[in-house]
Structures are given as structure tokens and as C-alpha cells.
Amino acid sequence: MNDRIYYSRDAESQAMRERNTAILAFLVIGMAIGTALALLFAPRSGEKTRAELSGVLDHGFDEGRKASGDAIERLEKDFADLRKRIESR
């Protein structure tokens, strides 16, 4: 990946930190530019977008709660059955 020759581990680790910092900085800058462009060219007002996003998130959370509740009930039943089988042995 990197064909550079470093004369110490410290120099190599410092170069790696600088590279990672630059990558992170460009990523944050790119995200900021993307966010600004998305808001600039959004087809709806912010209030409508927030309301729709809130509705989608609420629906997702409700579905997640329902699914996790069903899974917990099933696990409690399976655990009770397993406990009975272990006690019978």
C-alpha cells in the first residue's frame, strides 16, 4: 500500500496519523458540502421534511419495539421450556 521508507517507527506512526487526519478532514468537508447542497436543492420546505422524517422514524421505532417484544416473549418461552427440561434431567 505504502512504498515509503521510514527510518523510525515514530516517523511512520506520525505519517499515518497525519494521513488519517487528512482523510477525516476531507470526509467531514465532503459531508458538510453534501449536506449544504441537499438543503439548498430540497424540493420541500424544512417543516414538511422534518414532519415526514419524524413520521418515518416513529413508524420504524414502533416496528422495532413490536419485533423486539415478540422476540423477547419467544425467548422467555424457550427459556422456560429449557429450564423445565434441565430440571427434569
CYANA upper distance limits for C-alpha pairs under 8 A (distance plus 0.5 A):
  6 TYR  CA     11 ALA  CA      6.81
  6 TYR  CA     12 GLU  CA      6.21
  7 TYR  CA     11 ALA  CA      7.49
  7 TYR  CA     12 GLU  CA      8.38
  8 SER  CA     12 GLU  CA      6.94
  9 ARG  CA     13 SER  CA      6.56
 10 ASP  CA     14 GLN  CA      6.52
 11 ALA  CA     15 ALA  CA      6.61
 12 GLU  CA     16 MET  CA      6.70
 13 SER  CA     17 ARG  CA      6.65
 14 GLN  CA     18 GLU  CA      6.68
 15 ALA  CA     19 ARG  CA      6.60
 16 MET  CA     20 ASN  CA      6.61
 17 ARG  CA     21 THR  CA      6.51
 18 GLU  CA     22 ALA  CA      6.66
 19 ARG  CA     23 ILE  CA      6.74
 20 ASN  CA     24 LEU  CA      6.63
 21 THR  CA     25 ALA  CA      6.57
 22 ALA  CA     26 PHE  CA      6.67
 23 ILE  CA     27 LEU  CA      6.61
 24 LEU  CA     28 VAL  CA      6.68
 25 ALA  CA     29 ILE  CA      6.64
 26 PHE  CA     30 GLY  CA      6.45
 27 LEU  CA     31 MET  CA      6.64
 28 VAL  CA     32 ALA  CA      6.63
 29 ILE  CA     33 ILE  CA      6.69
 30 GLY  CA     34 GLY  CA      6.55
 31 MET  CA     35 THR  CA      6.51
 32 ALA  CA     36 ALA  CA      6.64
 33 ILE  CA     37 LEU  CA      6.66
 34 GLY  CA     38 ALA  CA      6.54
 35 THR  CA     39 LEU  CA      6.69
 36 ALA  CA     40 LEU  CA      6.53
 37 LEU  CA     41 PHE  CA      6.57
 38 ALA  CA     42 ALA  CA      6.27
 44 ARG  CA     48 LYS  CA      6.89
 44 ARG  CA     49 THR  CA      6.89
 45 SER  CA     49 THR  CA      6.78
 46 GLY  CA     50 ARG  CA      6.49
 47 GLU  CA     51 ALA  CA      6.66
 48 LYS  CA     52 GLU  CA      6.67
 49 THR  CA     53 LEU  CA      6.53
 50 ARG  CA     54 SER  CA      6.41
 51 ALA  CA     55 GLY  CA      6.70
 52 GLU  CA     56 VAL  CA      6.74
 53 LEU  CA     57 LEU  CA      6.61
 54 SER  CA     58 ASP  CA      6.53
 55 GLY  CA     59 HIS  CA      6.63
 56 VAL  CA     60 GLY  CA      6.65
 57 LEU  CA     61 PHE  CA      6.58
 58 ASP  CA     62 ASP  CA      6.61
 59 HIS  CA     63 GLU  CA      6.70
 60 GLY  CA     64 GLY  CA      6.60
 61 PHE  CA     65 ARG  CA      6.57
 62 ASP  CA     66 LYS  CA      6.66
 63 GLU  CA     67 ALA  CA      6.58
 64 GLY  CA     68 SER  CA      6.48
 65 ARG  CA     69 GLY  CA      6.43
 66 LYS  CA     70 ASP  CA      6.72
 67 ALA  CA     71 ALA  CA      6.69
 68 SER  CA     72 ILE  CA      6.55
 69 GLY  CA     73 GLU  CA      6.71
 70 ASP  CA     74 ARG  CA      6.71
 71 ALA  CA     75 LEU  CA      6.60
 72 ILE  CA     76 GLU  CA      6.56
 73 GLU  CA     77 LYS  CA      6.75
 74 ARG  CA     78 ASP  CA      6.64
 75 LEU  CA     79 PHE  CA      6.39
 76 GLU  CA     80 ALA  CA      6.63
 77 LYS  CA     81 ASP  CA      6.74
 78 ASP  CA     82 LEU  CA      6.56
 79 PHE  CA     83 ARG  CA      6.56
 80 ALA  CA     84 LYS  CA      6.77
 81 ASP  CA     85 ARG  CA      6.81
 82 LEU  CA     86 ILE  CA      6.66
 83 ARG  CA     87 GLU  CA      6.59
 84 LYS  CA     88 SER  CA      6.60
 85 ARG  CA     89 ARG  CA      6.98
